[in-house]
Amino acid sequence: MVGRISTSTAEWSGNLKEGSGRMKVGKTGFDAPFSFGTRFGEAAGTNPEELIAAAHAGCFSMQFSALLAEAGHTPTSVRSSAKVHMVPGQGITKIDLVTEGDVPGVSEAKFQELAEKAREICPVSQALKAVPTTLHAALKSS
């Protein structure tokens, strides 16, 4: 399999507190403003940590779904969220990964085993290994 290069861009104008910028994500067309207020306050827009959280949740969901299917339990759905904790002056200090899967026929033990394996091997998790990451995996009752 040939590797893939993904590209997004950001442009910033001005100083940290009064400046602003825009982030454009790959080929999706997603284009959002970011600023000191979107990162450390409640201003409208996005921030780098939200994009990291989205990437982590998306990558984990795909990896977990693949592992479940390989084990003979194709999921009806896997829904994940990631909370990236960022402390000014310290950086990203923690990530909380939460997932819920609707997976017919899988045992709770197998579900938990594969969730943990997905957390370990998904490419975004690997890139973020320096950050302590918790995982809470819930098997949805059908």
SEMISE-232345 format. One line per 8 residues: number of its first residue (from 1); their letters; for each residue x, y, z of C-alpha. Coordinates in pm, whole numbers. Example, Ala and Ser with C-alpha at 12.3 -4.5 7.8 and 13.67 -1.06 7.14 Angstrom:
1> as> 1230/-450/780 | 1367/-106/714
//
This chain:
1> mvgrists> 0/0/0 | 127/345/-91 | 150/603/189 | -60/916/195 | 27/1275/266 | -249/1491/411 | -220/1867/420 | -404/2142/601
9> taewsgnl> -308/2508/630 | -325/2789/881 | -252/3159/851 | -216/3394/1148 | -201/3775/1149 | -102/3992/1443 | 16/3915/1792 | -110/3632/2013
17> kegsgrmk> -388/3808/2205 | -524/4049/1944 | -438/3854/1631 | -650/3608/1440 | -624/3344/1177 | -797/3088/961 | -746/2715/936 | -832/2519/626
25> vgktgfda> -859/2144/648 | -735/1940/355 | -962/1893/59 | -1287/1909/259 | -1331/2281/226 | -1365/2318/605 | -1243/2669/674 | -1275/2822/1019
33> pfsfgtrf> -1146/3123/1209 | -930/3083/1517 | -802/3331/1771 | -688/3367/2130 | -1058/3382/2220 | -1143/3055/2042 | -851/2881/2207 | -873/3015/2561
41> geaagtnp> -1224/3161/2575 | -1567/3110/2426 | -1538/3303/2099 | -1690/3152/1785 | -1449/2951/1573 | -1220/2657/1632 | -875/2589/1773 | -590/2345/1716
49> eeliaaah> -693/2125/2008 | -1045/2075/1868 | -893/1960/1541 | -664/1718/1726 | -968/1587/1916 | -1164/1536/1593 | -871/1358/1430 | -822/1131/1731
57> agcfsmqf> -1192/1042/1760 | -1218/973/1387 | -901/764/1366 | -991/563/1676 | -1344/491/1549 | -1210/362/1218 | -938/149/1382 | -1179/4/1639
65> sallaeag> -1435/-78/1369 | -1167/-255/1164 | -1053/-465/1462 | -1410/-558/1552 | -1485/-663/1192 | -1160/-865/1172 | -1274/-1049/1487 | -1604/-1135/1318
73> htptsvrs> -1817/-864/1483 | -1891/-593/1227 | -2028/-297/1424 | -2358/-133/1347 | -2193/187/1474 | -1898/317/1672 | -1932/668/1809 | -1629/828/1972
81> sakvhmvp> -1532/1159/2125 | -1199/1294/2241 | -1149/1569/2497 | -812/1735/2465 | -705/1911/2786 | -480/2210/2717 | -323/2413/2997 | -158/2743/2900
89> gqgitkid> 214/2722/2967 | 204/2342/2992 | 49/2237/2662 | -172/1937/2603 | -180/1753/2935 | -439/1478/2880 | -681/1327/2633 | -1003/1153/2736
97> lvtegdvp> -1121/914/2466 | -1480/791/2502 | -1647/544/2269 | -1977/364/2244 | -2027/75/2009 | -2335/-103/1886 | -2177/-437/1800 | -2403/-741/1763
105> gvseakfq> -2266/-1065/1907 | -1950/-936/2075 | -1879/-1008/2440 | -1801/-726/2682 | -1451/-868/2737 | -1371/-884/2364 | -1516/-536/2313 | -1289/-393/2585
113> elaekare> -984/-584/2457 | -1029/-453/2103 | -1102/-98/2221 | -772/-93/2410 | -586/-240/2112 | -740/26/1884 | -625/298/2125 | -272/161/2111
121> icpvsqal> -242/119/1735 | -449/390/1567 | -206/624/1390 | -327/937/1570 | -292/764/1909 | 60/667/1811 | 141/1027/1715 | 7/1145/2052
129> kavpttlh> 183/882/2268 | 352/1149/2478 | 11/1261/2607 | -159/1053/2880 | -481/916/2732 | -774/758/2915 | -1023/532/2741 | -1382/463/2839
137> aalkss> -1550/210/2611 | -1919/125/2643 | -2090/-158/2461 | -2441/-44/2370 | -2711/-291/2461 | -2933/-379/2166
//
